[in-house]
Amino acid sequence: MVSLKDISVRCGVSVATVSKALNGHKDVSEATKERLIKAAKEMGYFPNSQARALKTNRTYNLGVMFLDEAGSGLTHEFFARLLNSFKTEAESAGYDITFINRDMGSRKMTTYEHCKYRNVDGVIIACTDFTSPDVYEVINGDIPVVTIDHTFECRSSVLSNNEQGIEELVDYAYSMGHRRIAYIQGNKSAVAEKRLKGFLQSMSSKGLEIRSDWILTADYHNPELTYKLTKKLLEGNDKPTCIFMPDDYSAIGGYNAIKDMGLTIGKDVSVVGYDGIAYATLVSPKLTTYAQDTEKIGAQAAKKLVALIEEPQTTFHEVITIGGSLVKGESVGKIN
């Protein structure tokens, strides 16, 4: 392996000068810097991560704590796209990422212990259950943390504007003539609470009837349960004209239930999703939904976490809210 000393011998300068040049120090002339960087590339030099960690007291490694109750893992498109954006931004800042879990083979440890074991510089927490003891242990620890779609006191977070998203969807359904609107929400979480709040506020502001028997609780990313609840809402003569689904993936269950009952989506009953995943544009009829800006959410989370690590004295904790956009499909029909 090529070392700094090898480069210094070849170029006739000190090891300290090579180190300063490769690390962008200003007290090395541009000409010398260019010559040393070129030599390092030609010789196939790669910095030693362990040596750099000893010198800078950083590993340049970010932990990703990803807990998904539904067990979907990275097949969950929202989280997959968000974490990919986080990874891209982190790598551009010179950081690697490591997925943090509770177990290391047969060795049992908490998530916080795993963070310490891997010696990560900071952690992003993206999950559906922020009440987990593992989450609280990391939050109460001494590692810089940024959370996604959940806020903790004295910690930074990046949120999708869930209330606004639901309000825009209600506004659209209302503009299409719908007054009898049912709502199937996701499992209990901060996201579910904010979306429900947005729904209730928007319905109330329009003077629409809010029926408790038309507000049902399912799970995110669970088409099977959404299928059952959609059929329940459509049994009998007293039916809603529009049903809000927990998310786009769960809307598969709603679509199937409506079709199995011999009804037509967008004509007999309208459907609204949430998230804006690629699937929403592929189903027939195309799903009306609200697209979350996963690219911006992930990138902002990485930028904030890196700032907390590199500039702790001048970076303050804050809640960053990212907006999305309404996507009009054909699943919401017009009522005259």
URHUWO-V938048 format. One record per helix or strand of 2 or more residues. SS is the DSSP state (alpha for helix, beta for strand). FROM is the first residue (numbers start at 1). LEN is the number of residues. If there is no record, write none. Layout:
ss=SS from=FROM len=LEN
ss=SS from=FROM len=LEN
//
This chain:
ss=alpha from=4 len=8
ss=alpha from=15 len=8
ss=alpha from=30 len=14
ss=alpha from=49 len=8
ss=beta from=61 len=7
ss=alpha from=73 len=3
ss=alpha from=77 len=16
ss=beta from=96 len=5
ss=beta from=103 len=2
ss=beta from=107 len=2
ss=alpha from=111 len=8
ss=beta from=122 len=6
ss=alpha from=133 len=7
ss=beta from=144 len=5
ss=beta from=156 len=5
ss=alpha from=162 len=14
ss=beta from=181 len=5
ss=alpha from=190 len=16
ss=alpha from=212 len=3
ss=beta from=215 len=3
ss=alpha from=223 len=12
ss=beta from=242 len=3
ss=alpha from=251 len=10
ss=beta from=269 len=4
ss=alpha from=278 len=4
ss=beta from=288 len=4
ss=alpha from=294 len=17
ss=beta from=319 len=4
ss=beta from=325 len=3
//
